[in-house]
Amino acid sequence: MRGTTRCWCGARSAILWQFFFLGNVGVIFCVHTLFTGILMAACIPVTEVLGVLFLHEKFSSEKGVALVLSLWGLASYSYGEYTEAHANKKKVVLSEPQAS
């Protein structure tokens, strides 16, 4: 019974990873490669937290540093994209001719 459970767990894991990478290829095709990198980097803290919660792993200082750095990178990228989009929106509004 134990060997069968491991086989099914491995098969499900392989299938889910295939869907994950297929989704990343779709994001590359439809959006941008940088955005795929950001999504993959955002999965790092989620994986760490889920491992601590469900697999009862120790939350070491290395995991804490990796978690903080990946969240910091995600937040700085998101803020940079927000400010760039806001600046572009202002440029478009200012460059439109006024109807008299």
N, CA, C and O of each residue as an XYZ file, in Angstrom:
400
protein
N       0.824     -1.201      0.000
C       0.000      0.000      0.000
C       0.864      1.260      0.000
O       0.548      2.243     -0.670
N       1.945      1.216      0.751
C       2.776      2.404      0.868
C       3.447      2.756     -0.465
O       3.559      3.934     -0.806
N       3.886      1.759     -1.210
C       4.513      2.009     -2.498
C       3.534      2.588     -3.504
O       3.904      3.443     -4.309
N       2.289      2.131     -3.467
C       1.261      2.647     -4.372
C       0.973      4.114     -4.074
O       0.815      4.921     -4.990
N       0.908      4.451     -2.808
C       0.653      5.838     -2.413
C       1.776      6.752     -2.894
O       1.526      7.856     -3.378
N       3.008      6.286     -2.758
C       4.138      7.091     -3.218
C       4.104      7.278     -4.728
O       4.415      8.359     -5.229
N       3.731      6.239     -5.448
C       3.650      6.350     -6.910
C       2.585      7.356     -7.315
O       2.811      8.188     -8.194
N       1.420      7.280     -6.673
C       0.354      8.231     -7.002
C       0.749      9.658     -6.636
O       0.450     10.598     -7.372
N       1.412      9.815     -5.512
C       1.858     11.150     -5.097
C       2.873     11.697     -6.100
O       2.804     12.868     -6.473
N       3.811     10.861     -6.535
C       4.794     11.283     -7.521
C       4.158     11.621     -8.859
O       4.545     12.594     -9.506
N       3.184     10.819     -9.278
C       2.507     11.077    -10.546
C       1.725     12.387    -10.493
O       1.777     13.182    -11.431
N       0.998     12.612     -9.393
C       0.250     13.874     -9.255
C       1.189     15.069     -9.226
O       0.899     16.109     -9.818
N       2.314     14.919     -8.538
C       3.281     16.004     -8.471
C       3.841     16.316     -9.853
O       3.978     17.484    -10.218
N       4.163     15.285    -10.619
C       4.694     15.492    -11.974
C       3.666     16.168    -12.875
O       4.015     17.051    -13.659
N       2.414     15.766    -12.770
C       1.359     16.368    -13.592
C       1.156     17.839    -13.215
O       1.015     18.692    -14.091
N       1.142     18.130    -11.923
C       0.967     19.523    -11.493
C       2.136     20.394    -11.929
O       1.935     21.544    -12.319
N       3.368     19.859    -11.868
C       4.510     20.623    -12.340
C       4.413     20.892    -13.832
O       4.791     21.969    -14.293
N       3.913     19.927    -14.590
C       3.734     20.140    -16.022
C       2.739     21.270    -16.288
O       2.969     22.112    -17.156
N       1.640     21.286    -15.544
C       0.662     22.370    -15.692
C       1.279     23.711    -15.307
O       1.028     24.727    -15.955
N       2.084     23.709    -14.252
C       2.728     24.943    -13.800
C       3.639     25.502    -14.894
O       3.564     26.687    -15.219
N       4.490     24.660    -15.457
C       5.408     25.140    -16.485
C       4.699     25.440    -17.792
O       5.126     26.330    -18.528
N       3.640     24.730    -18.097
C       2.846     25.061    -19.280
C       2.198     26.434    -19.111
O       2.133     27.216    -20.060
N       1.723     26.721    -17.911
C       1.176     28.045    -17.630
C       2.224     29.131    -17.751
O       1.936     30.224    -18.239
N       3.452     28.835    -17.305
C       4.533     29.820    -17.447
C       4.849     30.092    -18.905
O       5.101     31.236    -19.284
N       4.838     29.052    -19.727
C       5.079     29.248    -21.155
C       3.958     30.092    -21.758
O       4.209     30.933    -22.621
N       2.723     29.873    -21.307
C       1.607     30.695    -21.770
C       1.760     32.146    -21.377
O       1.440     33.040    -22.161
N       2.246     32.390    -20.177
C       2.473     33.775    -19.741
C       3.585     34.409    -20.568
O       3.491     35.581    -20.932
N       4.634     33.649    -20.869
C       5.708     34.173    -21.713
C       5.155     34.537    -23.084
O       5.477     35.596    -23.624
N       4.333     33.674    -23.643
C       3.788     33.903    -24.974
C       2.828     35.092    -24.994
O       2.847     35.888    -25.933
N       1.991     35.219    -23.966
C       0.944     36.253    -23.980
C       1.378     37.570    -23.344
O       0.892     38.625    -23.752
N       2.263     37.547    -22.372
C       2.599     38.778    -21.656
C       4.075     39.124    -21.871
O       4.417     39.847    -22.807
N       4.945     38.606    -21.002
C       6.354     38.964    -21.071
C       7.157     37.963    -20.248
O       6.637     37.377    -19.299
N       8.414     37.769    -20.607
C       9.248     36.827    -19.876
C       9.581     37.325    -18.476
O       9.717     36.529    -17.547
N       9.712     38.626    -18.324
C      10.011     39.179    -17.007
C       8.886     38.894    -16.025
O       9.136     38.604    -14.856
N       7.658     38.974    -16.494
C       6.512     38.705    -15.631
C       6.507     37.244    -15.184
O       6.126     36.947    -14.052
N       6.926     36.330    -16.060
C       7.025     34.920    -15.682
C       8.069     34.736    -14.596
O       7.859     33.973    -13.653
N       9.182     35.424    -14.721
C      10.198     35.353    -13.673
C       9.698     35.853    -12.340
O      10.023     35.295    -11.292
N       8.904     36.909    -12.384
C       8.338     37.441    -11.146
C       7.344     36.453    -10.545
O       7.324     36.262     -9.329
N       6.523     35.825    -11.381
C       5.578     34.831    -10.864
C       6.302     33.637    -10.246
O       5.892     33.126     -9.203
N       7.366     33.203    -10.885
C       8.129     32.085    -10.325
C       8.808     32.488     -9.018
O       8.892     31.689     -8.086
N       9.289     33.721     -8.953
C       9.895     34.204     -7.714
C       8.855     34.360     -6.615
O       9.174     34.217     -5.434
N       7.622     34.650     -6.990
C       6.561     34.774     -5.995
C       6.166     33.415     -5.438
O       5.594     33.338     -4.351
N       6.457     32.350     -6.159
C       6.138     31.004     -5.669
C       7.099     30.544     -4.578
O       6.767     29.640     -3.810
N       8.274     31.144     -4.496
C       9.262     30.735     -3.494
C       8.731     30.926     -2.071
O       8.763     29.972     -1.295
N       8.244     32.114     -1.693
C       7.753     32.247     -0.315
C       6.521     31.386     -0.043
O       6.335     30.906      1.075
N       5.692     31.193     -1.046
C       4.503     30.358     -0.848
C       4.932     28.926     -0.552
O       4.379     28.286      0.343
N       5.908     28.421     -1.292
C       6.402     27.070     -1.082
C       7.024     26.921      0.302
O       6.819     25.909      0.972
N       7.779     27.919      0.729
C       8.409     27.860      2.048
C       7.369     27.827      3.165
O       7.467     27.024      4.092
N       6.390     28.692      3.069
C       5.364     28.759      4.118
C       4.533     27.479      4.142
O       4.229     26.963      5.218
N       4.167     26.967      2.985
C       3.388     25.722      2.941
C       4.192     24.539      3.471
O       3.635     23.650      4.113
N       5.492     24.522      3.208
C       6.341     23.467      3.751
C       6.410     23.506      5.266
O       6.418     22.463      5.919
N       6.460     24.702      5.824
C       6.491     24.833      7.277
C       5.146     24.436      7.878
O       5.099     23.772      8.913
N       4.054     24.841      7.231
C       2.733     24.545      7.784
C       2.340     23.075      7.659
O       1.893     22.468      8.632
N       2.504     22.506      6.477
C       1.985     21.163      6.237
C       3.003     20.051      6.446
O       2.628     18.950      6.849
N       4.266     20.306      6.185
C       5.290     19.279      6.332
C       6.051     19.404      7.648
O       6.928     18.590      7.935
N       5.725     20.409      8.444
C       6.315     20.641      9.770
C       7.833     20.768      9.696
O       8.552     20.235     10.542
N       8.314     21.482      8.673
C       9.738     21.762      8.567
C      10.110     22.860      9.553
O       9.259     23.635      9.989
N      11.393     22.917      9.896
C      11.865     23.985     10.766
C      11.968     25.265      9.951
O      12.415     25.242      8.805
N      11.556     26.378     10.539
C      11.687     27.680      9.882
C      13.012     28.274     10.320
O      13.091     28.960     11.338
N      14.063     28.002      9.534
C      15.409     28.441      9.887
C      15.627     29.891      9.474
O      14.792     30.502      8.806
N      16.758     30.418      9.887
C      17.075     31.804      9.545
C      17.295     31.960      8.044
O      16.993     33.014      7.484
N      17.821     30.919      7.383
C      18.018     30.993      5.941
C      16.677     31.110      5.217
O      16.546     31.863      4.252
N      15.691     30.362      5.690
C      14.357     30.460      5.087
C      13.751     31.828      5.334
O      13.070     32.375      4.466
N      13.991     32.378      6.500
C      13.481     33.711      6.810
C      14.091     34.773      5.906
O      13.385     35.649      5.405
N      15.406     34.696      5.696
C      16.079     35.662      4.831
C      15.589     35.510      3.393
O      15.328     36.506      2.717
N      15.461     34.260      2.919
C      14.973     34.030      1.557
C      13.544     34.541      1.399
O      13.197     35.110      0.364
N      12.723     34.342      2.414
C      11.339     34.810      2.379
C      11.286     36.331      2.311
O      10.557     36.890      1.490
N      12.046     37.001      3.160
C      12.042     38.465      3.181
C      12.575     39.033      1.863
O      12.002     39.980      1.323
N      13.656     38.468      1.346
C      14.233     38.988      0.103
C      13.312     38.772     -1.093
O      13.191     39.648     -1.949
N      12.669     37.621     -1.156
C      11.773     37.385     -2.297
C      10.530     38.267     -2.209
O      10.054     38.765     -3.229
N      10.007     38.464     -1.016
C       8.856     39.372     -0.879
C       9.248     40.816     -1.149
O       8.470     41.575     -1.727
N      10.449     41.200     -0.733
C      10.943     42.547     -0.992
C      11.113     42.768     -2.497
O      10.733     43.817     -3.018
N      11.674     41.794     -3.186
C      11.839     41.908     -4.635
C      10.499     41.995     -5.348
O      10.341     42.785     -6.279
N       9.533     41.189     -4.921
C       8.207     41.232     -5.522
C       7.531     42.575     -5.273
O       6.906     43.140     -6.171
N       7.661     43.079     -4.054
C       7.042     44.365     -3.732
C       7.702     45.510     -4.511
O       7.009     46.406     -4.992
N       9.019     45.488     -4.637
C       9.692     46.577     -5.362
C       9.364     46.519     -6.847
O       9.193     47.562     -7.479
N       9.271     45.320     -7.416
C       8.882     45.204     -8.824
C       7.459     45.710     -9.030
O       7.187     46.453     -9.974
N       6.556     45.306     -8.146
C       5.160     45.736     -8.268
C       5.034     47.247     -8.141
O       4.289     47.873     -8.894
N       5.756     47.837     -7.194
C       5.708     49.285     -7.019
C       6.297     50.003     -8.230
O       5.763     51.021     -8.670
N       7.393     49.475     -8.767
C       7.991     50.074     -9.953
C       7.059     50.037    -11.153
O       6.964     51.014    -11.895
N       6.372     48.916    -11.348
C       5.407     48.812    -12.442
C       4.240     49.782    -12.230
O       3.750     50.395    -13.179
N       3.802     49.912    -10.973
C       2.698     50.826    -10.667
C       3.083     52.271    -10.961
O       2.319     53.005    -11.588
N       4.270     52.680    -10.507
C       4.677     54.068    -10.734
C       4.912     54.344    -12.216
O       4.613     55.437    -12.697
N       5.448     53.358    -12.948
C       5.660     53.542    -14.382
C       4.324     53.656    -15.125
O       4.178     54.495    -16.014
N       3.373     52.832    -14.768
C       2.051     52.909    -15.402
C       1.367     54.230    -15.058
O       0.705     54.820    -15.912
N       1.518     54.696    -13.831
C       0.922     55.968    -13.412
C       1.564     57.132    -14.168
O       0.867     58.060    -14.578
N       2.897     57.091    -14.356
C       3.583     58.160    -15.095
C       3.169     58.148    -16.568
O       2.975     59.209    -17.162
N       3.034     56.971    -17.155
C       2.601     56.880    -18.554
C       1.177     57.383    -18.725
O       0.846     57.999    -19.739
N       0.344     57.122    -17.741
C      -1.046     57.597    -17.799
C      -1.093     59.120    -17.760
O      -1.887     59.740    -18.468
N      -0.236     59.726    -16.926
C      -0.179     61.190    -16.860
C       0.304     61.778    -18.181
O      -0.206     62.805    -18.629
N       1.299     61.122    -18.814
C       1.812     61.607    -20.093
C       0.727     61.579    -21.158
O       0.615     62.507    -21.959
N      -0.068     60.523    -21.170
C      -1.132     60.394    -22.172
C      -2.184     61.466    -21.958
O      -2.663     62.064    -22.921
N      -2.554     61.718    -20.703
C      -3.559     62.726    -20.398
C      -3.054     64.119    -20.763
O      -3.806     64.930    -21.303
N      -1.781     64.403    -20.470
C      -1.234     65.727    -20.758
C      -1.014     65.942    -22.261
O      -1.092     67.073    -22.741
N      -0.746     64.883    -22.992
C      -0.472     65.047    -24.427
C      -1.737     65.078    -25.274
O      -1.652     65.408    -26.457
N      -2.895     64.754    -24.732
C      -4.132     64.789    -25.514
C      -4.532     66.242    -25.764
O      -4.503     67.064    -24.848
N      -4.901     66.556    -26.997
C      -5.338     67.938    -27.280
C      -6.707     68.186    -26.653
O      -7.569     67.308    -26.614
N      -6.872     69.401    -26.170
C      -8.132     69.798    -25.552
C      -9.136     70.205    -26.627
O      -8.799     70.979    -27.523
N     -10.339     69.704    -26.550
C     -11.396     70.076    -27.505
C     -11.996     71.412    -27.078
O     -12.361     71.586    -25.915
N     -12.101     72.358    -28.014
C     -12.637     73.684    -27.683
C     -14.037     73.851    -28.182
O     -14.639     74.908    -27.990
